Amino acid sequence: MPKSTFDKIAPAKRERLLREAARLFGERGFAGTDIAELATRAGVSKGSIYTYFEGKDDLYLFVCRDGLARSRSAVYEGLDPSWDVFRQIDHIFRAGVAFASQWPEYIVLYINVASPGMARFAESLSLEVEGRTADHLKQIIRQGIDEGILRRGLDVEVSAFTINSIYITVLQSLVSPHYRIRLGQYLELDETPSAETIGTHLDRIIHCVQDLLRPAAG
């Protein structure tokens, strides 16, 4: 957590520091990020960063948690819990893509935390983000089964995992050339999609996810 001094700086200055830290950690990774370079990009002194945070580990964890909070707010604040499971899934995918398009650095951070060398950070962060998302997806799937709009006998846990895995892969495709190429190959697109055009394929992806959950026809 940041020191109390961090809360006392001007909001615009605080926001610039967080955004530049997210971008730099995303570009260089944790090990490759230099605090002096961050200070220059953020328009602050190197020493002042250490008056706000105990060290680079502390800063990195806070930036990741800030990104998770921004993502959660973007996706869930506009979600009406009275919507059925299909509408909620549609909203989650579209809001997530909109967030990733606006704040790609936070998706890159998410990918980086998943790498083997970041295990000590993953232990602190993964349960925070994955637990809440998993609980929500399992809840709406169970509710859909009870309402009769999802097929009975559906494996709730595996279904929730599958939905989220597809969602994460779509977001990764917005920031990673590898995942864009991968998406293009699986969807048999004539051209590898760009970060700007992936959104045009969302209807197809969302409908497929929803159809996996529906009762069998007839």
C-alpha positions as CSV (number, residue, x, y, z in Angstrom):
1,M,0.0,0.0,0.0
2,P,1.2,3.6,-0.6
3,K,2.3,5.8,2.2
4,S,-0.1,8.5,3.5
5,T,1.9,11.1,1.5
6,F,0.5,9.6,-1.7
7,D,-3.0,10.7,-0.9
8,K,-1.9,14.2,-0.3
9,I,-0.6,15.0,-3.8
10,A,-2.8,16.7,-6.5
11,P,-5.2,14.2,-8.2
12,A,-3.8,15.1,-11.7
13,K,-0.3,14.4,-10.5
14,R,-1.3,11.2,-8.8
15,E,-3.1,10.0,-12.0
16,R,-0.2,10.8,-14.2
17,L,2.2,8.8,-12.0
18,L,-0.1,5.8,-12.0
19,R,-0.7,5.9,-15.7
20,E,3.0,6.2,-16.5
21,A,3.9,3.5,-14.1
22,A,1.3,1.2,-15.7
23,R,2.6,2.0,-19.2
24,L,6.3,1.5,-18.2
25,F,5.7,-1.8,-16.3
26,G,3.7,-3.0,-19.3
27,E,6.4,-2.0,-21.8
28,R,9.4,-3.2,-19.8
29,G,8.1,-5.7,-17.3
30,F,8.8,-5.4,-13.6
31,A,12.5,-6.2,-13.8
32,G,13.1,-3.9,-16.7
33,T,11.4,-0.9,-15.2
34,D,13.7,1.8,-13.9
35,I,12.3,4.1,-11.2
36,A,14.4,7.0,-12.5
37,E,12.9,6.7,-16.0
38,L,9.4,6.5,-14.4
39,A,10.1,9.7,-12.5
40,T,11.1,11.5,-15.7
41,R,8.1,10.3,-17.6
42,A,5.7,11.2,-14.7
43,G,7.3,14.6,-14.1
44,V,8.4,14.0,-10.5
45,S,11.7,13.4,-8.8
46,K,13.0,9.9,-8.2
47,G,13.2,10.6,-4.5
48,S,9.5,11.7,-4.3
49,I,8.4,8.2,-5.6
50,Y,10.0,6.7,-2.5
51,T,8.2,9.1,-0.3
52,Y,4.9,7.7,-1.8
53,F,5.9,4.0,-1.8
54,E,8.2,1.7,0.1
55,G,9.8,0.5,-3.0
56,K,9.3,-0.9,-6.5
57,D,7.4,-4.0,-5.3
58,D,5.0,-1.8,-3.4
59,L,4.5,0.5,-6.4
60,Y,3.9,-2.4,-8.7
61,L,1.3,-4.1,-6.5
62,F,-0.6,-0.8,-6.1
63,V,-0.5,-0.1,-9.8
64,C,-1.9,-3.6,-10.5
65,R,-4.6,-3.3,-7.9
66,D,-5.5,0.1,-9.3
67,G,-5.9,-1.4,-12.8
68,L,-8.0,-4.2,-11.4
69,A,-10.2,-1.6,-9.6
70,R,-10.6,0.4,-12.9
71,S,-11.5,-2.8,-14.8
72,R,-14.0,-3.9,-12.2
73,S,-15.6,-0.5,-12.2
74,A,-15.8,-0.3,-16.0
75,V,-17.4,-3.8,-16.3
76,Y,-19.6,-4.1,-13.2
77,E,-20.9,-0.6,-12.4
78,G,-23.0,-0.6,-15.6
79,L,-24.2,-4.1,-15.1
80,D,-27.8,-4.5,-13.8
81,P,-28.1,-7.7,-11.6
82,S,-31.7,-8.1,-12.7
83,W,-30.5,-8.9,-16.3
84,D,-30.6,-12.6,-17.3
85,V,-27.3,-14.5,-17.8
86,F,-27.2,-13.9,-21.5
87,R,-27.5,-10.1,-21.2
88,Q,-24.9,-10.1,-18.4
89,I,-22.4,-12.1,-20.5
90,D,-23.0,-9.7,-23.4
91,H,-22.4,-6.7,-21.2
92,I,-19.3,-8.2,-19.6
93,F,-17.6,-8.9,-23.0
94,R,-18.5,-5.5,-24.5
95,A,-17.6,-3.5,-21.5
96,G,-14.3,-5.4,-21.1
97,V,-13.3,-4.8,-24.7
98,A,-14.2,-1.1,-24.3
99,F,-12.0,-0.9,-21.2
100,A,-9.1,-2.8,-22.8
101,S,-9.3,-0.4,-25.8
102,Q,-9.0,2.6,-23.6
103,W,-6.6,1.3,-21.0
104,P,-4.4,-1.4,-22.8
105,E,-1.6,-1.0,-20.4
106,Y,-3.7,-2.7,-17.6
107,I,-4.4,-5.7,-19.8
108,V,-0.6,-6.0,-20.5
109,L,0.0,-5.9,-16.7
110,Y,-2.5,-8.7,-16.2
111,I,-0.7,-10.8,-18.8
112,N,2.7,-10.0,-17.2
113,V,1.5,-11.1,-13.7
114,A,0.6,-14.5,-15.2
115,S,4.2,-15.2,-16.3
116,P,6.2,-17.7,-14.2
117,G,8.7,-15.2,-12.9
118,M,6.0,-13.1,-11.3
119,A,4.7,-15.8,-8.9
120,R,5.2,-13.7,-5.8
121,F,2.9,-11.1,-7.1
122,A,0.4,-13.5,-8.6
123,E,-0.2,-15.0,-5.1
124,S,-1.2,-11.5,-3.8
125,L,-3.2,-10.5,-6.9
126,S,-4.8,-13.5,-8.5
127,L,-7.3,-14.4,-5.7
128,E,-8.4,-10.7,-5.6
129,V,-9.4,-10.6,-9.2
130,E,-10.2,-14.2,-10.1
131,G,-12.2,-15.0,-7.0
132,R,-14.8,-12.3,-7.4
133,T,-15.2,-12.9,-11.1
134,A,-15.5,-16.6,-10.7
135,D,-18.1,-16.2,-8.0
136,H,-20.2,-13.9,-10.1
137,L,-20.2,-16.1,-13.2
138,K,-21.1,-19.2,-11.2
139,Q,-23.9,-17.3,-9.5
140,I,-25.5,-16.2,-12.8
141,I,-25.1,-19.6,-14.4
142,R,-26.8,-21.3,-11.4
143,Q,-29.6,-18.7,-11.6
144,G,-30.0,-19.3,-15.3
145,I,-30.3,-23.0,-14.7
146,D,-33.0,-22.4,-12.0
147,E,-34.9,-20.1,-14.4
148,G,-34.8,-22.8,-17.1
149,I,-33.0,-20.7,-19.7
150,L,-29.7,-22.7,-19.3
151,R,-29.6,-26.5,-19.8
152,R,-29.9,-28.6,-16.7
153,G,-26.8,-30.7,-16.0
154,L,-24.5,-27.9,-17.0
155,D,-21.2,-28.1,-15.2
156,V,-21.3,-24.7,-13.5
157,E,-17.7,-24.5,-12.5
158,V,-16.3,-25.5,-15.9
159,S,-18.8,-23.3,-17.7
160,A,-17.7,-20.2,-15.6
161,F,-14.0,-21.1,-16.3
162,T,-14.7,-21.4,-20.0
163,I,-16.5,-18.1,-20.3
164,N,-13.8,-16.2,-18.5
165,S,-11.0,-17.9,-20.4
166,I,-12.6,-16.9,-23.7
167,Y,-13.1,-13.4,-22.3
168,I,-9.5,-13.1,-21.3
169,T,-8.3,-14.3,-24.6
170,V,-10.3,-11.7,-26.4
171,L,-8.8,-9.0,-24.3
172,Q,-5.3,-10.3,-24.8
173,S,-6.0,-10.1,-28.5
174,L,-6.4,-6.4,-28.2
175,V,-2.8,-5.9,-26.9
176,S,-0.8,-8.9,-28.1
177,P,0.2,-9.5,-31.7
178,H,0.5,-13.2,-31.0
179,Y,-3.1,-13.4,-29.7
180,R,-4.4,-11.3,-32.6
181,I,-2.8,-13.8,-35.1
182,R,-4.2,-16.7,-33.0
183,L,-7.7,-15.2,-33.1
184,G,-7.4,-14.7,-36.9
185,Q,-6.4,-18.3,-37.4
186,Y,-9.2,-19.8,-35.3
187,L,-11.9,-17.5,-36.8
188,E,-10.6,-18.1,-40.3
189,L,-10.4,-14.4,-41.1
190,D,-8.9,-13.3,-44.4
191,E,-6.6,-10.8,-42.6
192,T,-5.2,-10.8,-39.1
193,P,-7.5,-8.5,-37.1
194,S,-6.1,-5.3,-35.7
195,A,-6.8,-4.0,-32.2
196,E,-9.3,-1.7,-33.8
197,T,-11.3,-4.3,-35.7
198,I,-11.5,-7.1,-33.1
199,G,-14.6,-5.5,-31.8
200,T,-16.4,-6.2,-35.0
201,H,-16.2,-10.0,-34.3
202,L,-17.6,-9.7,-30.8
203,D,-21.2,-10.6,-31.9
204,R,-20.0,-13.9,-33.2
205,I,-17.9,-14.7,-30.1
206,I,-20.6,-13.7,-27.7
207,H,-23.3,-15.7,-29.5
208,C,-21.2,-18.8,-29.5
209,V,-20.5,-18.5,-25.7
210,Q,-24.3,-18.0,-25.1
211,D,-25.2,-21.0,-27.3
212,L,-22.8,-23.3,-25.4
213,L,-25.1,-22.7,-22.4
214,R,-28.5,-22.9,-23.9
215,P,-30.8,-26.0,-23.6
216,A,-30.6,-28.3,-26.6
217,A,-33.1,-27.4,-29.4
218,G,-36.3,-29.6,-29.4
